[in-house]
Amino acid sequence: MPTRSRTQIDRLGDRFRQDEVSEDDLRLLDDYRQSFTDAYQEVIGVVRTFGLNATGRPLKTTASIVDKLHRESIRLSQIQDIAGCRMIVANLNQQDEVTNKITAAFEKTTVYDRRDRPSHDYRAVHVVARLGGKAVEVQLRTPLQHAWAELSEKLSDVFDPAIKY
């Protein structure tokens, strides 16, 4: 994919938000999604050295990106979880320990500690590592936090997607 400016990426997101999408736009979004692959692989390589299994999807689906653009007032270039993974840790202490390891392993990181400020009772720590201009999100959950998140997802599938937001 040729390098696109932030403005071009955001205009692409605007077309998706306004449901004015062409076949070219679908290809551009897929190319943009794929441009996160190298950064994702690097983050996965590092977090696996901690002896924990990283799970989840490497790239957010087109449908999930479009849903987020409709749901939130965010530009496409600002979405921090186009690439990401999840790690289940044993307890809160290990959650803090792995958070510190990830932040030490990458030059540019931002930590979102949703244990202190939960969203709809969702608690976890999200560490966003930035490599080569690409953000990769690592979700760190304890087993209880993971069970709650999974239950919320299932309830939103059955009753109303807004439940988890």
MIMI-653148 format. One record per atom (N, C-alpha, C, O): residue in one letter; atom name; x, y, z. Coordinates in nm, 3 decimals. Layout:
BEGIN
   code   site      east     north        up
      a     CA         X         Y         Z
...
***
This chain:
BEGIN
   code   site      east     north        up
      m      N     0.085    -0.118     0.000
      m     CA     0.000     0.000     0.000
      m      C     0.089     0.123     0.000
      m      O     0.179     0.135     0.083
      p      N     0.064     0.213    -0.092
      p     CA     0.138     0.339    -0.086
      p      C     0.105     0.410     0.045
      p      O    -0.007     0.401     0.096
      t      N     0.202     0.481     0.098
      t     CA     0.180     0.554     0.222
      t      C     0.074     0.662     0.200
      t      O     0.082     0.740     0.106
      r      N    -0.022     0.664     0.287
      r     CA    -0.129     0.763     0.281
      r      C    -0.110     0.859     0.397
      r      O    -0.063     0.820     0.504
      s      N    -0.148     0.983     0.376
      s     CA    -0.139     1.082     0.483
      s      C    -0.251     1.058     0.584
      s      O    -0.350     0.991     0.554
      r      N    -0.233     1.113     0.701
      r     CA    -0.336     1.103     0.804
      r      C    -0.468     1.163     0.753
      r      O    -0.575     1.109     0.779
      t      N    -0.459     1.273     0.679
      t     CA    -0.579     1.336     0.623
      t      C    -0.650     1.241     0.527
      t      O    -0.773     1.230     0.531
      q      N    -0.575     1.173     0.442
      q     CA    -0.637     1.078     0.348
      q      C    -0.704     0.963     0.423
      q      O    -0.814     0.920     0.387
      i      N    -0.638     0.914     0.527
      i     CA    -0.696     0.805     0.608
      i      C    -0.824     0.854     0.676
      i      O    -0.924     0.782     0.678
      d      N    -0.820     0.974     0.730
      d     CA    -0.939     1.027     0.798
      d      C    -1.053     1.052     0.700
      d      O    -1.170     1.032     0.735
      r      N    -1.023     1.096     0.580
      r     CA    -1.129     1.114     0.479
      r      C    -1.190     0.980     0.441
      r      O    -1.311     0.970     0.419
      l      N    -1.107     0.877     0.434
      l     CA    -1.158     0.743     0.409
      l      C    -1.256     0.703     0.521
      l      O    -1.364     0.652     0.494
      g      N    -1.216     0.728     0.645
      g     CA    -1.304     0.699     0.759
      g      C    -1.434     0.777     0.751
      g      O    -1.540     0.724     0.785
      d      N    -1.427     0.902     0.707
      d     CA    -1.548     0.984     0.692
      d      C    -1.644     0.923     0.592
      d      O    -1.765     0.923     0.612
      r      N    -1.589     0.870     0.482
      r     CA    -1.677     0.808     0.382
      r      C    -1.747     0.685     0.440
      r      O    -1.864     0.661     0.411
      f      N    -1.676     0.609     0.522
      f     CA    -1.738     0.493     0.586
      f      C    -1.844     0.538     0.686
      f      O    -1.951     0.478     0.695
      r      N    -1.814     0.642     0.761
      r     CA    -1.909     0.693     0.860
      r      C    -2.037     0.742     0.791
      r      O    -2.147     0.727     0.845
      q      N    -2.023     0.799     0.673
      q     CA    -2.137     0.854     0.600
      q      C    -2.200     0.752     0.505
      q      O    -2.292     0.785     0.430
      d      N    -2.149     0.629     0.509
      d     CA    -2.200     0.521     0.423
      d      C    -2.192     0.557     0.275
      d      O    -2.282     0.525     0.197
      e      N    -2.085     0.624     0.237
      e     CA    -2.059     0.660     0.097
      e      C    -1.933     0.588     0.051
      e      O    -1.832     0.650     0.019
      v      N    -1.941     0.455     0.048
      v     CA    -1.824     0.371     0.029
      v      C    -1.823     0.309    -0.110
      v      O    -1.924     0.258    -0.158
      s      N    -1.707     0.315    -0.174
      s     CA    -1.688     0.252    -0.304
      s      C    -1.607     0.123    -0.286
      s      O    -1.556     0.095    -0.177
      e      N    -1.596     0.047    -0.393
      e     CA    -1.511    -0.073    -0.390
      e      C    -1.365    -0.033    -0.362
      e      O    -1.294    -0.103    -0.290
      d      N    -1.322     0.080    -0.420
      d     CA    -1.186     0.129    -0.394
      d      C    -1.166     0.159    -0.246
      d      O    -1.060     0.132    -0.190
      d      N    -1.270     0.216    -0.182
      d     CA    -1.260     0.246    -0.039
      d      C    -1.245     0.118     0.043
      d      O    -1.168     0.115     0.138
      l      N    -1.317     0.014     0.006
      l     CA    -1.305    -0.114     0.076
      l      C    -1.162    -0.167     0.063
      l      O    -1.105    -0.218     0.160
      r      N    -1.104    -0.156    -0.055
      r     CA    -0.966    -0.200    -0.075
      r      C    -0.868    -0.113     0.005
      r      O    -0.774    -0.164     0.065
      l      N    -0.892     0.018     0.004
      l     CA    -0.804     0.108     0.081
      l      C    -0.808     0.076     0.230
      l      O    -0.705     0.076     0.297
      l      N    -0.929     0.050     0.282
      l     CA    -0.939     0.016     0.424
      l      C    -0.868    -0.115     0.454
      l      O    -0.801    -0.129     0.556
      d      N    -0.884    -0.212     0.365
      d     CA    -0.815    -0.339     0.385
      d      C    -0.663    -0.319     0.381
      d      O    -0.591    -0.377     0.462
      d      N    -0.615    -0.239     0.287
      d     CA    -0.471    -0.209     0.281
      d      C    -0.425    -0.140     0.409
      d      O    -0.318    -0.171     0.462
      y      N    -0.506    -0.046     0.458
      y     CA    -0.472     0.024     0.581
      y      C    -0.465    -0.074     0.698
      y      O    -0.372    -0.070     0.778
      r      N    -0.563    -0.162     0.708
      r     CA    -0.563    -0.264     0.814
      r      C    -0.436    -0.348     0.805
      r      O    -0.369    -0.372     0.905
      q      N    -0.404    -0.393     0.684
      q     CA    -0.288    -0.480     0.665
      q      C    -0.156    -0.410     0.698
      q      O    -0.057    -0.475     0.730
      s      N    -0.155    -0.277     0.691
      s     CA    -0.031    -0.203     0.719
      s      C     0.011    -0.213     0.866
      s      O     0.120    -0.170     0.901
      f      N    -0.075    -0.267     0.951
      f     CA    -0.045    -0.284     1.093
      f      C     0.022    -0.419     1.122
      f      O     0.065    -0.442     1.235
      t      N     0.032    -0.506     1.023
      t     CA     0.078    -0.643     1.045
      t      C     0.218    -0.649     1.104
      t      O     0.241    -0.723     1.201
      d      N     0.313    -0.575     1.049
      d     CA     0.451    -0.583     1.100
      d      C     0.461    -0.537     1.245
      d      O     0.529    -0.599     1.326
      a      N     0.393    -0.427     1.277
      a     CA     0.394    -0.378     1.415
      a      C     0.332    -0.482     1.509
      a      O     0.384    -0.508     1.617
      y      N     0.220    -0.540     1.466
      y     CA     0.154    -0.644     1.545
      y      C     0.249    -0.761     1.571
      y      O     0.262    -0.808     1.684
      q      N     0.316    -0.808     1.465
      q     CA     0.406    -0.923     1.479
      q      C     0.519    -0.891     1.577
      q      O     0.560    -0.977     1.655
      e      N     0.569    -0.769     1.574
      e     CA     0.675    -0.730     1.666
      e      C     0.626    -0.730     1.810
      e      O     0.694    -0.781     1.899
      v      N     0.508    -0.674     1.833
      v     CA     0.452    -0.672     1.969
      v      C     0.426    -0.814     2.018
      v      O     0.461    -0.848     2.131
      i      N     0.367    -0.897     1.934
      i     CA     0.340    -1.037     1.973
      i      C     0.470    -1.108     2.009
      i      O     0.476    -1.181     2.108
      g      N     0.573    -1.087     1.929
      g     CA     0.702    -1.150     1.958
      g      C     0.755    -1.112     2.094
      g      O     0.808    -1.196     2.166
      v      N     0.740    -0.986     2.131
      v     CA     0.789    -0.940     2.261
      v      C     0.702    -0.995     2.374
      v      O     0.755    -1.048     2.472
      v      N     0.569    -0.984     2.363
      v     CA     0.485    -1.026     2.475
      v      C     0.492    -1.177     2.497
      v      O     0.471    -1.223     2.609
      r      N     0.520    -1.253     2.395
      r     CA     0.533    -1.398     2.414
      r      C     0.657    -1.434     2.494
      r      O     0.663    -1.542     2.552
      t      N     0.756    -1.345     2.497
      t     CA     0.875    -1.372     2.578
      t      C     0.844    -1.368     2.727
      t      O     0.925    -1.411     2.808
      f      N     0.727    -1.316     2.764
      f     CA     0.687    -1.311     2.905
      f      C     0.630    -1.444     2.951
      f      O     0.592    -1.457     3.067
      g      N     0.623    -1.542     2.863
      g     CA     0.573    -1.674     2.899
      g      C     0.421    -1.684     2.905
      g      O     0.367    -1.779     2.961
      l      N     0.353    -1.587     2.847
      l     CA     0.207    -1.589     2.845
      l      C     0.159    -1.601     2.701
      l      O     0.226    -1.557     2.608
      n      N     0.043    -1.662     2.685
      n     CA    -0.014    -1.680     2.552
      n      C    -0.097    -1.558     2.514
      n      O    -0.191    -1.522     2.586
      a      N    -0.065    -1.497     2.404
      a     CA    -0.144    -1.386     2.352
      a      C    -0.250    -1.442     2.259
      a      O    -0.220    -1.521     2.169
      t      N    -0.374    -1.401     2.281
      t     CA    -0.485    -1.450     2.199
      t      C    -0.556    -1.332     2.135
      t      O    -0.520    -1.216     2.156
      g      N    -0.656    -1.362     2.059
      g     CA    -0.736    -1.257     1.998
      g      C    -0.707    -1.247     1.851
      g      O    -0.643    -1.334     1.792
      r      N    -0.753    -1.140     1.793
      r     CA    -0.740    -1.122     1.650
      r      C    -0.629    -1.021     1.620
      r      O    -0.617    -0.919     1.688
      p      N    -0.548    -1.051     1.518
      p     CA    -0.442    -0.957     1.487
      p      C    -0.495    -0.825     1.431
      p      O    -0.440    -0.719     1.461
      l      N    -0.599    -0.830     1.349
      l     CA    -0.652    -0.708     1.287
      l      C    -0.802    -0.699     1.308
      l      O    -0.875    -0.796     1.285
      k      N    -0.848    -0.583     1.350
      k     CA    -0.991    -0.555     1.367
      k      C    -1.058    -0.572     1.230
      k      O    -1.002    -0.533     1.128
      t      N    -1.177    -0.630     1.230
      t     CA    -1.247    -0.650     1.104
      t      C    -1.298    -0.517     1.049
      t      O    -1.312    -0.419     1.121
      t      N    -1.324    -0.517     0.919
      t     CA    -1.380    -0.398     0.855
      t      C    -1.511    -0.359     0.924
      t      O    -1.534    -0.241     0.951
      a      N    -1.597    -0.458     0.951
      a     CA    -1.726    -0.430     1.016
      a      C    -1.706    -0.366     1.153
      a      O    -1.778    -0.273     1.188
      s      N    -1.610    -0.415     1.229
      s     CA    -1.584    -0.358     1.363
      s      C    -1.533    -0.215     1.353
      s      O    -1.568    -0.130     1.434
      i      N    -1.450    -0.189     1.254
      i     CA    -1.398    -0.053     1.235
      i      C    -1.513     0.041     1.199
      i      O    -1.524     0.150     1.254
      v      N    -1.598    -0.002     1.106
      v     CA    -1.710     0.082     1.063
      v      C    -1.806     0.105     1.179
      v      O    -1.854     0.216     1.197
      d      N    -1.834     0.000     1.258
      d     CA    -1.920     0.016     1.376
      d      C    -1.862     0.119     1.472
      d      O    -1.935     0.203     1.525
      k      N    -1.731     0.113     1.494
      k     CA    -1.667     0.207     1.586
      k      C    -1.675     0.350     1.531
      k      O    -1.697     0.444     1.607
      l      N    -1.657     0.367     1.401
      l     CA    -1.667     0.500     1.340
      l      C    -1.808     0.556     1.355
      l      O    -1.825     0.677     1.375
      h      N    -1.910     0.469     1.347
      h     CA    -2.048     0.515     1.364
      h      C    -2.079     0.544     1.511
      h      O    -2.153     0.638     1.542
      r      N    -2.024     0.464     1.600
      r     CA    -2.057     0.471     1.742
      r      C    -1.985     0.584     1.815
      r      O    -2.040     0.643     1.907
      e      N    -1.863     0.614     1.774
      e     CA    -1.780     0.710     1.846
      e      C    -1.743     0.827     1.757
      e      O    -1.741     0.815     1.634
      s      N    -1.713     0.938     1.818
      s     CA    -1.664     1.053     1.741
      s      C    -1.512     1.045     1.738
      s      O    -1.443     1.117     1.809
      i      N    -1.463     0.956     1.655
      i     CA    -1.321     0.930     1.644
      i      C    -1.284     0.925     1.496
      i      O    -1.362     0.877     1.414
      r      N    -1.167     0.973     1.464
      r     CA    -1.119     0.964     1.326
      r      C    -1.053     0.827     1.307
      r      O    -1.004     0.766     1.401
      l      N    -1.054     0.780     1.183
      l     CA    -0.995     0.650     1.153
      l      C    -0.850     0.643     1.198
      l      O    -0.806     0.541     1.250
      s      N    -0.775     0.748     1.178
      s     CA    -0.633     0.748     1.216
      s      C    -0.613     0.743     1.367
      s      O    -0.501     0.717     1.414
      q      N    -0.719     0.767     1.445
      q     CA    -0.708     0.767     1.591
      q      C    -0.744     0.633     1.654
      q      O    -0.722     0.614     1.774
      i      N    -0.798     0.541     1.578
      i     CA    -0.837     0.412     1.634
      i      C    -0.710     0.338     1.676
      i      O    -0.620     0.314     1.595
      q      N    -0.704     0.303     1.804
      q     CA    -0.583     0.245     1.862
      q      C    -0.583     0.093     1.867
      q      O    -0.484     0.032     1.907
      d      N    -0.694     0.032     1.828
      d     CA    -0.700    -0.114     1.840
      d      C    -0.727    -0.183     1.707
      d      O    -0.791    -0.288     1.702
      i      N    -0.678    -0.123     1.598
      i     CA    -0.690    -0.191     1.469
      i      C    -0.611    -0.321     1.475
      i      O    -0.654    -0.423     1.420
      a      N    -0.497    -0.319     1.541
      a     CA    -0.420    -0.441     1.566
      a      C    -0.412    -0.460     1.716
      a      O    -0.392    -0.364     1.791
      g      N    -0.428    -0.582     1.761
      g     CA    -0.421    -0.604     1.905
      g      C    -0.430    -0.748     1.945
      g      O    -0.459    -0.836     1.864
      c      N    -0.405    -0.770     2.072
      c     CA    -0.414    -0.904     2.129
      c      C    -0.457    -0.893     2.274
      c      O    -0.468    -0.784     2.330
      r      N    -0.481    -1.007     2.332
      r     CA    -0.526    -1.013     2.471
      r      C    -0.440    -1.116     2.544
      r      O    -0.402    -1.219     2.488
      m      N    -0.412    -1.085     2.668
      m     CA    -0.340    -1.180     2.753
      m      C    -0.416    -1.194     2.884
      m      O    -0.456    -1.095     2.945
      i      N    -0.436    -1.317     2.925
      i     CA    -0.501    -1.345     3.054
      i      C    -0.389    -1.373     3.154
      i      O    -0.307    -1.462     3.135
      v      N    -0.387    -1.293     3.260
      v     CA    -0.285    -1.306     3.364
      v      C    -0.350    -1.358     3.492
      v      O    -0.472    -1.347     3.509
      a      N    -0.271    -1.413     3.580
      a     CA    -0.324    -1.482     3.697
      a      C    -0.397    -1.392     3.796
      a      O    -0.498    -1.432     3.853
      n      N    -0.346    -1.270     3.816
      n     CA    -0.402    -1.184     3.921
      n      C    -0.362    -1.038     3.896
      n      O    -0.295    -1.007     3.798
      l      N    -0.406    -0.951     3.985
      l     CA    -0.378    -0.808     3.969
      l      C    -0.228    -0.777     3.976
      l      O    -0.180    -0.690     3.904
      n      N    -0.155    -0.848     4.061
      n     CA    -0.011    -0.824     4.070
      n      C     0.059    -0.858     3.939
      n      O     0.145    -0.783     3.892
      q      N     0.021    -0.971     3.880
      q     CA     0.082    -1.008     3.752
      q      C     0.038    -0.911     3.642
      q      O     0.114    -0.883     3.549
      q      N    -0.083    -0.860     3.652
      q     CA    -0.131    -0.760     3.556
      q      C    -0.040    -0.637     3.561
      q      O     0.000    -0.585     3.456
      d      N    -0.008    -0.591     3.680
      d     CA     0.083    -0.477     3.696
      d      C     0.223    -0.510     3.644
      d      O     0.285    -0.429     3.576
      e      N     0.270    -0.630     3.676
      e     CA     0.404    -0.672     3.634
      e      C     0.417    -0.676     3.482
      e      O     0.515    -0.627     3.426
      v      N     0.319    -0.736     3.414
      v     CA     0.323    -0.746     3.268
      v      C     0.306    -0.608     3.204
      v      O     0.368    -0.578     3.103
      t      N     0.221    -0.526     3.263
      t     CA     0.207    -0.388     3.214
      t      C     0.342    -0.317     3.216
      t      O     0.380    -0.253     3.119
      n      N     0.414    -0.330     3.326
      n     CA     0.546    -0.266     3.338
      n      C     0.646    -0.322     3.238
      n      O     0.727    -0.247     3.183
      k      N     0.641    -0.453     3.213
      k     CA     0.731    -0.514     3.116
      k      C     0.704    -0.463     2.974
      k      O     0.797    -0.435     2.898
      i      N     0.577    -0.452     2.940
      i     CA     0.542    -0.405     2.806
      i      C     0.585    -0.260     2.788
      i      O     0.642    -0.223     2.685
      t      N     0.557    -0.178     2.888
      t     CA     0.594    -0.036     2.875
      t      C     0.747    -0.019     2.869
      t      O     0.796     0.073     2.805
      a      N     0.820    -0.107     2.935
      a     CA     0.966    -0.100     2.930
      a      C     1.020    -0.152     2.796
      a      O     1.128    -0.111     2.753
      a      N     0.947    -0.240     2.731
      a     CA     0.995    -0.303     2.608
      a      C     0.981    -0.215     2.484
      a      O     1.051    -0.235     2.385
      f      N     0.892    -0.117     2.490
      f     CA     0.866    -0.033     2.374
      f      C     0.889     0.114     2.410
      f      O     0.858     0.157     2.521
      e      N     0.943     0.188     2.315
      e     CA     0.976     0.328     2.340
      e      C     0.852     0.413     2.363
      e      O     0.852     0.500     2.451
      k      N     0.747     0.389     2.285
      k     CA     0.626     0.471     2.296
      k      C     0.508     0.383     2.335
      k      O     0.465     0.298     2.257
      t      N     0.458     0.405     2.456
      t     CA     0.339     0.331     2.502
      t      C     0.247     0.425     2.578
      t      O     0.290     0.526     2.633
      t      N     0.122     0.388     2.580
      t     CA     0.022     0.457     2.662
      t      C    -0.055     0.348     2.736
      t      O    -0.093     0.247     2.678
      v      N    -0.078     0.370     2.865
      v     CA    -0.150     0.273     2.947
      v      C    -0.288     0.330     2.980
      v      O    -0.300     0.443     3.027
      y      N    -0.390     0.249     2.955
      y     CA    -0.527     0.283     2.992
      y      C    -0.570     0.181     3.098
      y      O    -0.600     0.066     3.067
      d      N    -0.571     0.225     3.222
      d     CA    -0.603     0.135     3.334
      d      C    -0.752     0.147     3.364
      d      O    -0.795     0.238     3.434
      r      N    -0.829     0.054     3.311
      r     CA    -0.973     0.056     3.330
      r      C    -1.014    -0.015     3.460
      r      O    -1.132    -0.042     3.483
      r      N    -0.917    -0.046     3.543
      r     CA    -0.950    -0.096     3.676
      r      C    -0.988     0.022     3.764
      r      O    -1.077     0.012     3.848
      d      N    -0.921     0.135     3.743
      d     CA    -0.949     0.255     3.822
      d      C    -1.075     0.325     3.774
      d      O    -1.151     0.379     3.854
      r      N    -1.097     0.325     3.643
      r     CA    -1.213     0.393     3.584
      r      C    -1.282     0.296     3.488
      r      O    -1.265     0.307     3.367
      p      N    -1.358     0.201     3.542
      p     CA    -1.422     0.101     3.456
      p      C    -1.527     0.163     3.365
      p      O    -1.588     0.265     3.397
      s      N    -1.546     0.098     3.253
      s     CA    -1.649     0.138     3.157
      s      C    -1.755     0.029     3.158
      s      O    -1.728    -0.083     3.116
      h      N    -1.876     0.061     3.206
      h     CA    -1.984    -0.037     3.217
      h      C    -1.937    -0.161     3.293
      h      O    -1.967    -0.274     3.255
      d      N    -1.864    -0.138     3.399
      d     CA    -1.806    -0.242     3.485
      d      C    -1.697    -0.324     3.417
      d      O    -1.650    -0.423     3.475
      y      N    -1.655    -0.287     3.296
      y     CA    -1.544    -0.355     3.229
      y      C    -1.415    -0.307     3.292
      y      O    -1.389    -0.187     3.301
      r      N    -1.335    -0.403     3.336
      r     CA    -1.207    -0.371     3.397
      r      C    -1.098    -0.450     3.326
      r      O    -1.114    -0.569     3.299
      a      N    -0.990    -0.385     3.297
      a     CA    -0.872    -0.445     3.235
      a      C    -0.767    -0.335     3.224
      a      O    -0.795    -0.219     3.251
      v      N    -0.649    -0.374     3.183
      v     CA    -0.546    -0.276     3.151
      v      C    -0.517    -0.291     3.002
      v      O    -0.495    -0.401     2.952
      h      N    -0.519    -0.177     2.931
      h     CA    -0.485    -0.177     2.790
      h      C    -0.354    -0.100     2.776
      h      O    -0.342     0.014     2.822
      v      N    -0.257    -0.163     2.712
      v     CA    -0.131    -0.097     2.683
      v      C    -0.125    -0.082     2.531
      v      O    -0.132    -0.181     2.457
      v      N    -0.110     0.041     2.486
      v     CA    -0.099     0.067     2.343
      v      C     0.046     0.100     2.313
      v      O     0.100     0.200     2.360
      a      N     0.109     0.013     2.234
      a     CA     0.247     0.035     2.191
      a      C     0.243     0.095     2.050
      a      O     0.165     0.052     1.966
      r      N     0.327     0.193     2.027
      r     CA     0.333     0.256     1.895
      r      C     0.468     0.225     1.831
      r      O     0.574     0.258     1.886
      l      N     0.461     0.162     1.715
      l     CA     0.582     0.125     1.641
      l      C     0.566     0.172     1.497
      l      O     0.470     0.135     1.431
      g      N     0.659     0.251     1.450
      g     CA     0.654     0.296     1.312
      g      C     0.524     0.365     1.276
      g      O     0.474     0.351     1.164
      g      N     0.468     0.440     1.370
      g     CA     0.344     0.511     1.343
      g      C     0.218     0.425     1.354
      g      O     0.109     0.473     1.325
      k      N     0.233     0.301     1.394
      k     CA     0.118     0.210     1.406
      k      C     0.095     0.175     1.553
      k      O     0.190     0.143     1.626
      a      N    -0.030     0.182     1.596
      a     CA    -0.066     0.148     1.734
      a      C    -0.109     0.001     1.740
      a      O    -0.183    -0.047     1.655
      v      N    -0.060    -0.068     1.843
      v     CA    -0.100    -0.206     1.868
      v      C    -0.143    -0.214     2.014
      v      O    -0.067    -0.180     2.104
      e      N    -0.267    -0.259     2.037
      e     CA    -0.321    -0.264     2.172
      e      C    -0.305    -0.404     2.231
      e      O    -0.335    -0.504     2.167
      v      N    -0.256    -0.407     2.356
      v     CA    -0.247    -0.532     2.432
      v      C    -0.342    -0.519     2.550
      v      O    -0.323    -0.433     2.636
      q      N    -0.443    -0.604     2.553
      q     CA    -0.536    -0.606     2.666
      q      C    -0.484    -0.707     2.768
      q      O    -0.451    -0.821     2.733
      l      N    -0.478    -0.665     2.892
      l     CA    -0.436    -0.754     3.000
      l      C    -0.555    -0.771     3.094
      l      O    -0.603    -0.674     3.154
      r      N    -0.601    -0.894     3.107
      r     CA    -0.716    -0.924     3.193
      r      C    -0.683    -1.036     3.290
      r      O    -0.607    -1.127     3.259
      t      N    -0.741    -1.027     3.409
      t     CA    -0.739    -1.140     3.502
      t      C    -0.850    -1.235     3.458
      t      O    -0.934    -1.197     3.376
      p      N    -0.854    -1.357     3.509
      p     CA    -0.962    -1.449     3.471
      p      C    -1.101    -1.392     3.501
      p      O    -1.193    -1.411     3.421
      l      N    -1.119    -1.325     3.614
      l     CA    -1.249    -1.268     3.648
      l      C    -1.285    -1.153     3.553
      l      O    -1.399    -1.144     3.507
      q      N    -1.188    -1.066     3.523
      q     CA    -1.213    -0.958     3.427
      q      C    -1.249    -1.014     3.290
      q      O    -1.336    -0.962     3.221
      h      N    -1.181    -1.121     3.253
      h     CA    -1.207    -1.184     3.123
      h      C    -1.348    -1.245     3.120
      h      O    -1.420    -1.231     3.021
      a      N    -1.387    -1.311     3.227
      a     CA    -1.520    -1.372     3.233
      a      C    -1.629    -1.265     3.220
      a      O    -1.727    -1.285     3.148
      w      N    -1.611    -1.152     3.287
      w     CA    -1.709    -1.044     3.278
      w      C    -1.717    -0.989     3.136
      w      O    -1.826    -0.968     3.083
      a      N    -1.602    -0.967     3.074
      a     CA    -1.599    -0.914     2.937
      a      C    -1.666    -1.012     2.839
      a      O    -1.741    -0.971     2.752
      e      N    -1.637    -1.140     2.855
      e     CA    -1.697    -1.241     2.767
      e      C    -1.848    -1.248     2.786
      e      O    -1.923    -1.259     2.689
      l      N    -1.894    -1.241     2.911
      l     CA    -2.038    -1.243     2.939
      l      C    -2.105    -1.121     2.878
      l      O    -2.213    -1.133     2.819
      s      N    -2.043    -1.004     2.891
      s     CA    -2.099    -0.882     2.831
      s      C    -2.110    -0.896     2.680
      s      O    -2.210    -0.855     2.620
      e      N    -2.007    -0.953     2.618
      e     CA    -2.010    -0.974     2.473
      e      C    -2.127    -1.065     2.433
      e      O    -2.201    -1.036     2.340
      k      N    -2.142    -1.174     2.506
      k     CA    -2.249    -1.269     2.473
      k      C    -2.387    -1.205     2.493
      k      O    -2.476    -1.223     2.410
      l      N    -2.404    -1.131     2.602
      l     CA    -2.531    -1.063     2.625
      l      C    -2.560    -0.960     2.517
      l      O    -2.675    -0.942     2.475
      s      N    -2.456    -0.891     2.472
      s     CA    -2.477    -0.791     2.367
      s      C    -2.515    -0.858     2.235
      s      O    -2.590    -0.800     2.156
      d      N    -2.465    -0.978     2.211
      d     CA    -2.502    -1.051     2.089
      d      C    -2.647    -1.096     2.093
      d      O    -2.715    -1.097     1.991
      v      N    -2.695    -1.133     2.212
      v     CA    -2.831    -1.186     2.226
      v      C    -2.934    -1.073     2.238
      v      O    -3.040    -1.079     2.176
      f      N    -2.903    -0.971     2.319
      f     CA    -3.004    -0.870     2.350
      f      C    -2.986    -0.739     2.275
      f      O    -3.076    -0.695     2.202
      d      N    -2.870    -0.676     2.293
      d     CA    -2.852    -0.543     2.236
      d      C    -2.702    -0.511     2.234
      d      O    -2.638    -0.513     2.339
      p      N    -2.646    -0.481     2.116
      p     CA    -2.503    -0.449     2.109
      p      C    -2.463    -0.332     2.199
      p      O    -2.347    -0.321     2.240
      a      N    -2.557    -0.244     2.231
      a     CA    -2.525    -0.128     2.315
      a      C    -2.489    -0.167     2.459
      a      O    -2.433    -0.086     2.532
      i      N    -2.521    -0.289     2.499
      i     CA    -2.493    -0.333     2.636
      i      C    -2.345    -0.314     2.671
      i      O    -2.313    -0.269     2.781
      k      N    -2.257    -0.347     2.579
      k     CA    -2.114    -0.339     2.613
      k      C    -2.058    -0.199     2.601
      k      O    -1.942    -0.175     2.636
      y      N    -2.138    -0.104     2.553
      y     CA    -2.090     0.034     2.541
      y      C    -2.163     0.124     2.636
      y      O    -2.136     0.244     2.641
***
